Amino acid sequence: MITEIAPLVVIPGEEEAFEEAFAEAHQIIASMPGYLGLELQRCLETQNRYTLIVRWDRLEDHTEGFREGPAYETWKDLLHHYYDPHPEVLHYRMVLAD
């Protein structure tokens, strides 16, 4: 399993619209092969900061299957205009869990 983590900074005042758009975008990513689940967490101290955590079966399920497919264009159209700055997306593998 691979975990994708992206810290998201949403333009202040756009949080509610972003969350509504994300609910729609969730259906897109959830339909992708290799998708295992996600969490979208909102920061309590800084209301326009979120963390997106997505679990994939394999790295390629995200980098090739999702990002290089047509569904990603719809995802981008729904969400990317809310970010400032554009997020850095990194991938992790489990080393230790309790």
FIKOLZA-1660 file (N, C-alpha, C; in steps of 0.1 Angstrom, whole numbers, plus 5000, padded with zeros to 4 digits):
% residues 98
   i   px   py   pz ch aa at
   1 5008 4988 5000  A  M  N
   1 5000 5000 5000  A  M CA
   1 5009 5012 5000  A  M  C
   2 5005 5023 4993  A  I  N
   2 5011 5035 4992  A  I CA
   2 5002 5046 4997  A  I  C
   3 5007 5055 5005  A  T  N
   3 4999 5066 5010  A  T CA
   3 5004 5079 5003  A  T  C
   4 4995 5086 4997  A  E  N
   4 4997 5099 4991  A  E CA
   4 4993 5109 5002  A  E  C
   5 5002 5119 5004  A  I  N
   5 4998 5130 5013  A  I CA
   5 5001 5143 5007  A  I  C
   6 4991 5152 5008  A  A  N
   6 4991 5165 5002  A  A CA
   6 4986 5175 5012  A  A  C
   7 4995 5184 5016  A  P  N
   7 4990 5195 5024  A  P CA
   7 4983 5206 5015  A  P  C
   8 4971 5210 5018  A  L  N
   8 4964 5219 5009  A  L CA
   8 4961 5232 5016  A  L  C
   9 4964 5243 5009  A  V  N
   9 4961 5256 5014  A  V CA
   9 4951 5262 5005  A  V  C
  10 4939 5264 5010  A  V  N
  10 4927 5269 5002  A  V CA
  10 4927 5284 5004  A  V  C
  11 4923 5291 4993  A  I  N
  11 4922 5305 4994  A  I CA
  11 4912 5309 5005  A  I  C
  12 4916 5318 5014  A  P  N
  12 4907 5321 5025  A  P CA
  12 4893 5326 5020  A  P  C
  13 4883 5321 5027  A  G  N
  13 4869 5324 5023  A  G CA
  13 4863 5314 5013  A  G  C
  14 4871 5305 5008  A  E  N
  14 4866 5296 4998  A  E CA
  14 4865 5282 5004  A  E  C
  15 4866 5280 5017  A  E  N
  15 4866 5267 5023  A  E CA
  15 4853 5259 5021  A  E  C
  16 4842 5266 5023  A  E  N
  16 4829 5259 5021  A  E CA
  16 4827 5254 5007  A  E  C
  17 4831 5263 4997  A  A  N
  17 4829 5259 4983  A  A CA
  17 4839 5248 4980  A  A  C
  18 4851 5249 4985  A  F  N
  18 4861 5238 4983  A  F CA
  18 4856 5225 4988  A  F  C
  19 4850 5225 5000  A  E  N
  19 4845 5212 5006  A  E CA
  19 4834 5206 4998  A  E  C
  20 4825 5215 4993  A  E  N
  20 4815 5210 4984  A  E CA
  20 4820 5204 4971  A  E  C
  21 4830 5211 4965  A  A  N
  21 4836 5206 4953  A  A CA
  21 4843 5193 4956  A  A  C
  22 4850 5192 4967  A  F  N
  22 4857 5180 4971  A  F CA
  22 4848 5168 4972  A  F  C
  23 4836 5170 4977  A  A  N
  23 4826 5159 4979  A  A CA
  23 4823 5154 4965  A  A  C
  24 4822 5162 4955  A  E  N
  24 4819 5158 4941  A  E CA
  24 4832 5151 4935  A  E  C
  25 4843 5157 4938  A  A  N
  25 4856 5151 4933  A  A CA
  25 4859 5138 4939  A  A  C
  26 4854 5136 4951  A  H  N
  26 4857 5123 4958  A  H CA
  26 4851 5111 4950  A  H  C
  27 4840 5113 4943  A  Q  N
  27 4834 5102 4935  A  Q CA
  27 4843 5099 4924  A  Q  C
  28 4850 5108 4918  A  I  N
  28 4859 5106 4907  A  I CA
  28 4870 5097 4912  A  I  C
  29 4877 5101 4922  A  I  N
  29 4889 5093 4926  A  I CA
  29 4885 5080 4932  A  I  C
  30 4874 5079 4939  A  A  N
  30 4869 5066 4945  A  A CA
  30 4867 5056 4934  A  A  C
  31 4864 5060 4922  A  S  N
  31 4861 5050 4911  A  S CA
  31 4874 5045 4904  A  S  C
  32 4886 5050 4908  A  M  N
  32 4898 5046 4901  A  M CA
  32 4903 5032 4906  A  M  C
  33 4909 5024 4896  A  P  N
  33 4915 5012 4900  A  P CA
  33 4927 5014 4910  A  P  C
  34 4927 5006 4920  A  G  N
  34 4938 5008 4930  A  G CA
  34 4935 5017 4941  A  G  C
  35 4925 5024 4940  A  Y  N
  35 4921 5034 4951  A  Y CA
  35 4916 5026 4963  A  Y  C
  36 4921 5029 4975  A  L  N
  36 4918 5021 4987  A  L CA
  36 4910 5030 4997  A  L  C
  37 4910 5043 4996  A  G  N
  37 4903 5052 5005  A  G CA
  37 4911 5065 5007  A  G  C
  38 4904 5075 5013  A  L  N
  38 4910 5087 5016  A  L CA
  38 4905 5094 5028  A  L  C
  39 4912 5104 5033  A  E  N
  39 4908 5112 5044  A  E CA
  39 4911 5127 5039  A  E  C
  40 4901 5136 5042  A  L  N
  40 4904 5150 5040  A  L CA
  40 4902 5156 5054  A  L  C
  41 4913 5161 5060  A  Q  N
  41 4913 5167 5073  A  Q CA
  41 4915 5182 5073  A  Q  C
  42 4907 5189 5081  A  R  N
  42 4908 5204 5081  A  R CA
  42 4914 5208 5094  A  R  C
  43 4924 5217 5093  A  C  N
  43 4931 5222 5105  A  C CA
  43 4922 5230 5114  A  C  C
  44 4923 5228 5127  A  L  N
  44 4916 5235 5136  A  L CA
  44 4921 5249 5139  A  L  C
  45 4934 5250 5138  A  E  N
  45 4941 5263 5141  A  E CA
  45 4941 5273 5129  A  E  C
  46 4942 5268 5117  A  T  N
  46 4942 5276 5105  A  T CA
  46 4932 5270 5096  A  T  C
  47 4920 5277 5096  A  Q  N
  47 4908 5271 5089  A  Q CA
  47 4909 5269 5074  A  Q  C
  48 4919 5275 5067  A  N  N
  48 4920 5273 5053  A  N CA
  48 4931 5262 5050  A  N  C
  49 4936 5255 5059  A  R  N
  49 4945 5244 5057  A  R CA
  49 4939 5231 5059  A  R  C
  50 4942 5222 5049  A  Y  N
  50 4937 5208 5050  A  Y CA
  50 4949 5199 5047  A  Y  C
  51 4947 5186 5050  A  T  N
  51 4956 5176 5047  A  T CA
  51 4948 5165 5040  A  T  C
  52 4952 5161 5028  A  L  N
  52 4946 5151 5020  A  L CA
  52 4955 5138 5021  A  L  C
  53 4949 5127 5025  A  I  N
  53 4956 5115 5027  A  I CA
  53 4948 5105 5018  A  I  C
  54 4955 5099 5008  A  V  N
  54 4949 5089 4999  A  V CA
  54 4957 5077 5000  A  V  C
  55 4950 5065 5001  A  R  N
  55 4957 5052 5001  A  R CA
  55 4954 5046 4987  A  R  C
  56 4965 5041 4982  A  W  N
  56 4965 5034 4969  A  W CA
  56 4972 5020 4970  A  W  C
  57 4968 5011 4962  A  D  N
  57 4974 4998 4962  A  D CA
  57 4988 4999 4957  A  D  C
  58 4991 5006 4946  A  R  N
  58 5004 5008 4941  A  R CA
  58 5006 5022 4937  A  R  C
  59 5019 5027 4937  A  L  N
  59 5022 5040 4933  A  L CA
  59 5017 5044 4919  A  L  C
  60 5018 5034 4910  A  E  N
  60 5014 5036 4896  A  E CA
  60 4998 5038 4895  A  E  C
  61 4991 5033 4904  A  D  N
  61 4976 5035 4904  A  D CA
  61 4973 5050 4905  A  D  C
  62 4982 5057 4912  A  H  N
  62 4980 5072 4913  A  H CA
  62 4987 5079 4902  A  H  C
  63 5000 5077 4900  A  T  N
  63 5008 5085 4891  A  T CA
  63 5005 5082 4876  A  T  C
  64 5001 5070 4873  A  E  N
  64 4997 5067 4859  A  E CA
  64 4982 5065 4857  A  E  C
  65 4976 5056 4865  A  G  N
  65 4962 5054 4863  A  G CA
  65 4953 5066 4865  A  G  C
  66 4955 5073 4876  A  F  N
  66 4947 5085 4879  A  F CA
  66 4952 5097 4872  A  F  C
  67 4964 5101 4875  A  R  N
  67 4970 5114 4870  A  R CA
  67 4971 5115 4855  A  R  C
  68 4973 5103 4848  A  E  N
  68 4974 5104 4833  A  E CA
  68 4961 5100 4826  A  E  C
  69 4951 5098 4834  A  G  N
  69 4938 5095 4828  A  G CA
  69 4929 5107 4826  A  G  C
  70 4918 5105 4819  A  P  N
  70 4909 5116 4816  A  P CA
  70 4901 5121 4829  A  P  C
  71 4900 5113 4839  A  A  N
  71 4893 5117 4851  A  A CA
  71 4900 5127 4858  A  A  C
  72 4913 5127 4857  A  Y  N
  72 4921 5137 4864  A  Y CA
  72 4918 5152 4859  A  Y  C
  73 4915 5153 4847  A  E  N
  73 4912 5167 4842  A  E CA
  73 4899 5172 4849  A  E  C
  74 4889 5164 4851  A  T  N
  74 4877 5168 4858  A  T CA
  74 4881 5171 4873  A  T  C
  75 4889 5163 4879  A  W  N
  75 4894 5165 4893  A  W CA
  75 4901 5179 4893  A  W  C
  76 4910 5182 4884  A  K  N
  76 4917 5195 4884  A  K CA
  76 4907 5206 4882  A  K  C
  77 4897 5205 4873  A  D  N
  77 4888 5215 4871  A  D CA
  77 4879 5218 4883  A  D  C
  78 4876 5208 4891  A  L  N
  78 4868 5210 4903  A  L CA
  78 4876 5216 4914  A  L  C
  79 4889 5213 4915  A  L  N
  79 4896 5216 4928  A  L CA
  79 4908 5226 4927  A  L  C
  80 4915 5225 4916  A  H  N
  80 4928 5232 4916  A  H CA
  80 4927 5247 4917  A  H  C
  81 4917 5253 4913  A  H  N
  81 4916 5268 4914  A  H CA
  81 4914 5273 4929  A  H  C
  82 4911 5263 4938  A  Y  N
  82 4910 5267 4952  A  Y CA
  82 4923 5268 4959  A  Y  C
  83 4934 5263 4954  A  Y  N
  83 4947 5262 4961  A  Y CA
  83 4956 5274 4958  A  Y  C
  84 4962 5279 4969  A  D  N
  84 4972 5289 4968  A  D CA
  84 4981 5288 4980  A  D  C
  85 4993 5282 4978  A  P  N
  85 4999 5278 4965  A  P CA
  85 4994 5264 4961  A  P  C
  86 4999 5260 4949  A  H  N
  86 4996 5246 4944  A  H CA
  86 5003 5236 4953  A  H  C
  87 4996 5226 4958  A  P  N
  87 5002 5217 4968  A  P CA
  87 5013 5208 4962  A  P  C
  88 5022 5204 4971  A  E  N
  88 5032 5194 4968  A  E CA
  88 5026 5181 4972  A  E  C
  89 5026 5171 4963  A  V  N
  89 5020 5158 4966  A  V CA
  89 5032 5148 4967  A  V  C
  90 5032 5141 4979  A  L  N
  90 5043 5131 4981  A  L CA
  90 5037 5117 4984  A  L  C
  91 5045 5107 4982  A  H  N
  91 5040 5093 4984  A  H CA
  91 5049 5087 4994  A  H  C
  92 5043 5078 5003  A  Y  N
  92 5049 5072 5014  A  Y CA
  92 5046 5057 5014  A  Y  C
  93 5055 5049 5019  A  R  N
  93 5053 5035 5022  A  R CA
  93 5055 5033 5037  A  R  C
  94 5047 5024 5043  A  M  N
  94 5048 5022 5057  A  M CA
  94 5061 5016 5062  A  M  C
  95 5067 5021 5072  A  V  N
  95 5079 5016 5078  A  V CA
  95 5076 5010 5091  A  V  C
  96 5067 5016 5099  A  L  N
  96 5064 5011 5112  A  L CA
  96 5050 5016 5116  A  L  C
  97 5041 5007 5121  A  A  N
  97 5028 5011 5126  A  A CA
  97 5025 5004 5139  A  A  C
  98 5017 5010 5147  A  D  N
  98 5014 5004 5160  A  D CA
  98 4999 5002 5161  A  D  C
% end
